[in-house]
Amino acid sequence: MTTQQAEAQATPSPAGPPDAEAVKQWLVAYMADMLEFDHSEVNTRLPLGRYGLDSTAAVALTGDLGNWLGCEIDPRLLYEHKSIDALAEFITANYAKLRKPEK
């Protein structure tokens, strides 16, 4: 599954915050696509750094994730919430604070 396919399958609801599972699925698809892994090889509990995620990749990931969610995602969040599970839970819990204002 490509990142675009993951986006289509896990579109956040415009009426409310995204589901943590949808964010996890998006992140797994993104990481698998970026690293050319099978989705089953991405462990959502492992620190993202174990996958060789450098600062450039972190900026790209958070930019793409923020675009998908309509949020501002600071790349430092990847270092504060080290796993896919932790990051997805944080984003879901703080979605209202992260959400970009409507134009």
C-alpha positions in Angstrom: 0.0 0.0 0.0 1.3 3.4 -0.9 1.1 6.5 1.3 -1.6 7.8 -1.1 -3.7 4.6 -0.6 -3.3 4.9 3.2 -4.5 8.5 3.0 -7.6 7.4 1.1 -8.4 4.6 3.5 -7.7 6.6 6.7 -9.2 10.0 6.0 -9.8 11.9 9.2 -13.3 13.0 9.9 -13.9 16.7 9.2 -16.4 16.7 12.1 -13.9 15.6 14.8 -10.5 14.3 15.7 -8.9 11.5 13.8 -9.1 8.0 15.2 -5.7 6.9 16.8 -5.9 3.7 14.7 -6.3 5.7 11.5 -3.2 7.8 12.4 -1.3 4.6 13.2 -2.3 3.0 9.9 -1.1 6.2 8.0 2.2 6.2 9.9 2.8 2.5 9.3 2.0 2.9 5.6 4.3 6.0 5.4 7.2 4.3 7.2 6.8 1.0 5.1 6.7 3.0 1.9 9.7 5.2 2.8 11.8 2.3 4.0 10.6 -0.2 1.4 9.4 -2.6 4.1 6.3 -4.7 4.2 3.7 -3.2 6.6 4.0 -6.2 8.8 7.7 -5.3 9.4 6.8 -1.9 11.1 6.4 -2.3 14.8 4.3 0.5 16.2 5.8 0.2 19.7 9.5 0.5 18.7 11.1 3.9 18.7 11.0 5.6 15.3 14.8 6.1 15.6 15.3 2.4 15.3 14.2 2.7 11.7 16.9 5.2 10.9 14.7 8.2 10.9 16.9 11.2 10.6 16.0 14.9 11.0 15.3 15.3 7.2 13.0 12.3 7.2 11.3 13.6 10.4 10.6 16.9 8.8 9.2 15.2 5.7 7.1 12.8 7.7 5.6 15.5 10.0 4.9 17.8 7.0 3.1 15.1 5.2 1.2 13.9 8.3 0.3 17.5 9.1 -1.0 18.1 5.5 -3.1 14.9 5.7 -4.6 15.9 9.1 -4.8 19.6 8.5 -2.5 20.2 11.6 0.8 21.7 12.4 3.0 18.8 13.5 6.3 19.9 15.0 9.1 17.4 14.0 10.3 17.5 17.6 7.1 15.5 18.5 8.8 12.5 16.9 11.5 12.7 19.6 9.1 13.4 22.5 6.6 10.6 21.5 9.1 8.1 20.2 6.9 5.3 18.8 4.0 5.3 16.3 1.6 4.3 19.1 2.7 7.2 21.3 2.7 9.7 18.5 -0.8 8.6 17.3 -2.2 8.8 20.8 -0.7 12.3 21.4 -2.0 13.6 18.1 -5.5 12.2 18.7 -5.6 13.6 22.3 -4.3 17.1 21.2 -5.9 17.4 17.7 -7.9 20.5 18.6 -4.7 22.3 19.7 -2.8 21.2 16.6 -5.6 21.9 14.0 -4.9 24.6 11.5 -7.6 27.4 11.6 -10.1 27.3 8.8 -9.7 29.9 6.1 
